[in-house]
Amino acid sequence: MGMTLGKPFSGFFQETEQRIVLFGLDGTGKSSIMHKLKTGETLTTNMPTIGFEVESIKYKDSTLSIWEVGGQQRYKMFPLWKHYFHQAAGLVLVVDSTDRNRIEEAKNFLNMVIDEIQGSVPDSVAILVYGNKHDVPGAMSASEITNKLDLASLRKKNWQRNWHTQSSCALSGDGLHEGLDWLLQNAGRM
């Protein structure tokens, strides 16, 4: 009898994966962050991601499908980005907080991505910015990264999403869970 009553309701209790898109310039630590979240271990290789990589990660009561989009080939693959971001529950931009020379490039890249995906990403999607490598002396603070990326100006582009900058370190894991907690809380339908 339990089997007969259980089958009609089995679909109600299936957990669905929430798509999170992890993107940024090359060398910012996207793969290291994803590996740390997946295994709890530090990534020991330094190979750039070509194309994209997808990992399913169990985090608290959620299962996240994290799509890491490689930074090296970002411009060659740009026409495909709408497909990566489609049905995203959250966006995660990774910035190297020690690389002051490329923060303007990261800002331009973020704006280019937003322009490209406008209209194909739900309004409830929140943006988390990881200021990675914050443990290095002289690294930019979360508030400095927020100012240099000019995140407040995103609202002028009719991009009414929530955003948050979280200092982080992919090697130690510092700040990674706090960032995911914020994303899960603010991503609307996650």
C-alpha positions as CSV (number, residue, x, y, z in Angstrom):
1,M,0.0,0.0,0.0
2,G,2.8,2.4,0.8
3,M,4.3,2.0,-2.7
4,T,0.9,2.7,-4.3
5,L,0.4,5.9,-2.4
6,G,4.0,7.0,-2.6
7,K,4.4,6.9,-6.4
8,P,1.9,9.8,-7.2
9,F,3.7,12.1,-4.8
10,S,7.3,11.2,-5.6
11,G,7.7,14.2,-8.0
12,F,6.8,16.6,-5.2
13,F,9.9,15.7,-3.2
14,Q,12.6,15.6,-5.8
15,E,15.3,18.2,-5.3
16,T,16.1,20.3,-8.3
17,E,19.5,21.7,-9.0
18,Q,19.9,25.5,-9.0
19,R,22.2,26.8,-11.8
20,I,24.9,29.1,-10.6
21,V,27.1,30.7,-13.3
22,L,30.7,31.4,-12.2
23,F,32.6,33.8,-14.5
24,G,35.4,36.3,-14.6
25,L,38.7,37.2,-16.1
26,D,41.3,34.5,-16.5
27,G,43.5,33.8,-13.5
28,T,41.1,35.1,-10.9
29,G,40.6,31.7,-9.1
30,K,37.3,30.5,-10.5
31,S,38.4,26.8,-10.7
32,S,40.0,27.0,-7.3
33,I,36.8,28.3,-5.8
34,M,34.7,25.6,-7.5
35,H,37.1,22.9,-6.4
36,K,37.2,24.1,-2.8
37,L,33.3,24.2,-2.6
38,K,33.0,20.7,-4.2
39,T,35.8,18.8,-2.3
40,G,36.8,21.1,0.5
41,E,40.4,20.7,-0.8
42,T,42.8,23.1,-2.4
43,L,43.2,22.8,-6.1
44,T,46.9,21.9,-6.9
45,T,47.0,22.6,-10.6
46,N,47.1,25.9,-12.4
47,M,45.5,24.9,-15.7
48,P,43.1,27.5,-17.2
49,T,39.6,26.3,-18.0
50,I,38.9,26.1,-21.7
51,G,35.2,26.5,-22.5
52,F,33.2,25.7,-19.4
53,E,33.0,23.1,-16.6
54,V,29.9,22.0,-14.7
55,E,29.9,20.6,-11.2
56,S,27.1,19.5,-9.0
57,I,27.6,20.6,-5.4
58,K,25.6,19.8,-2.4
59,Y,25.4,22.9,-0.1
60,K,23.3,22.8,3.0
61,D,19.8,22.0,1.9
62,S,20.4,22.9,-1.8
63,T,22.0,21.2,-4.8
64,L,23.8,23.7,-6.9
65,S,24.9,23.1,-10.5
66,I,27.8,25.4,-10.9
67,W,28.8,26.4,-14.4
68,E,32.3,27.8,-14.5
69,V,32.8,29.7,-17.8
70,G,36.5,29.9,-18.7
71,G,38.1,33.3,-18.7
72,Q,40.8,32.6,-21.3
73,Q,38.3,32.1,-24.2
74,R,35.7,34.6,-23.0
75,Y,35.5,36.6,-26.2
76,K,35.6,33.6,-28.6
77,M,32.7,32.0,-26.8
78,F,30.7,35.1,-26.1
79,P,27.9,34.4,-28.5
80,L,27.2,31.2,-26.5
81,W,27.0,32.9,-23.1
82,K,23.3,33.5,-23.3
83,H,22.9,29.7,-23.2
84,Y,25.1,29.3,-20.1
85,F,23.3,32.0,-18.2
86,H,19.8,30.8,-19.3
87,Q,17.8,29.7,-16.2
88,A,20.5,30.8,-13.9
89,A,19.5,31.2,-10.3
90,G,22.6,33.2,-9.4
91,L,25.6,34.8,-11.0
92,V,29.0,34.8,-9.4
93,L,31.7,37.1,-10.7
94,V,35.2,36.3,-9.5
95,V,37.7,39.2,-9.3
96,D,41.4,38.9,-8.3
97,S,41.5,41.4,-5.5
98,T,45.3,41.7,-5.8
99,D,45.2,42.7,-9.5
100,R,44.6,46.5,-9.5
101,N,45.8,46.7,-13.1
102,R,42.9,44.6,-14.4
103,I,40.0,45.8,-12.2
104,E,38.9,48.2,-15.0
105,E,39.0,45.3,-17.4
106,A,36.8,43.3,-14.9
107,K,34.4,46.2,-14.8
108,N,34.1,46.4,-18.6
109,F,33.8,42.6,-18.8
110,L,30.9,42.6,-16.2
111,N,29.1,45.3,-18.1
112,M,29.6,43.5,-21.4
113,V,28.2,40.3,-19.9
114,I,25.2,42.2,-18.5
115,D,24.5,43.8,-21.8
116,E,24.7,40.4,-23.6
117,I,22.4,38.5,-21.2
118,Q,19.9,41.3,-20.6
119,G,16.4,39.9,-21.1
120,S,17.5,36.2,-21.0
121,V,18.1,36.1,-17.3
122,P,15.3,36.2,-14.8
123,D,14.9,39.4,-12.8
124,S,15.3,37.5,-9.5
125,V,18.9,36.6,-10.2
126,A,21.3,38.1,-7.7
127,I,25.0,38.8,-8.4
128,L,27.7,37.7,-5.9
129,V,31.2,39.2,-6.5
130,Y,34.0,37.2,-4.9
131,G,37.0,39.4,-4.2
132,N,39.3,36.4,-4.3
133,K,42.9,36.3,-2.9
134,H,42.0,38.8,-0.2
135,D,44.6,37.2,2.1
136,V,47.4,38.7,0.1
137,P,48.9,41.9,1.6
138,G,47.7,45.0,-0.3
139,A,44.6,43.3,-1.7
140,M,41.6,45.5,-2.4
141,S,38.8,45.3,0.2
142,A,35.2,44.3,-0.7
143,S,34.1,47.9,-0.6
144,E,37.0,49.0,-2.8
145,I,36.1,46.3,-5.4
146,T,32.4,47.4,-5.2
147,N,33.4,51.0,-5.9
148,K,35.9,50.1,-8.7
149,L,33.4,47.9,-10.4
150,D,30.8,50.7,-10.0
151,L,28.1,48.2,-9.1
152,A,25.7,51.0,-8.2
153,S,25.7,52.0,-11.8
154,L,24.2,48.6,-12.8
155,R,20.8,49.9,-11.7
156,K,21.0,52.6,-14.4
157,K,21.1,49.8,-17.0
158,N,17.7,48.5,-15.7
159,W,19.6,45.7,-13.9
160,Q,17.6,45.7,-10.8
161,R,19.2,42.7,-9.2
162,N,20.7,42.4,-5.7
163,W,24.5,42.3,-5.6
164,H,27.0,41.7,-2.9
165,T,30.8,41.7,-2.8
166,Q,32.4,39.1,-0.5
167,S,36.1,39.0,0.3
168,S,37.3,35.4,-0.2
169,C,40.3,33.1,-0.4
170,A,39.9,30.0,-2.5
171,L,43.0,28.4,-0.9
172,S,41.7,28.6,2.7
173,G,38.0,28.7,1.9
174,D,37.6,32.0,3.8
175,G,34.5,33.9,2.7
176,L,33.2,31.2,0.2
177,H,30.4,29.9,2.4
178,E,29.4,33.4,3.5
179,G,29.1,34.4,-0.1
180,L,27.0,31.3,-1.0
181,D,24.8,31.9,2.0
182,W,24.1,35.5,0.8
183,L,23.4,34.2,-2.7
184,L,21.0,31.5,-1.6
185,Q,19.2,34.1,0.6
186,N,19.0,36.8,-2.1
187,A,18.6,34.9,-5.4
188,G,14.8,35.0,-5.3
189,R,13.7,31.6,-6.3
190,M,16.6,29.5,-5.1
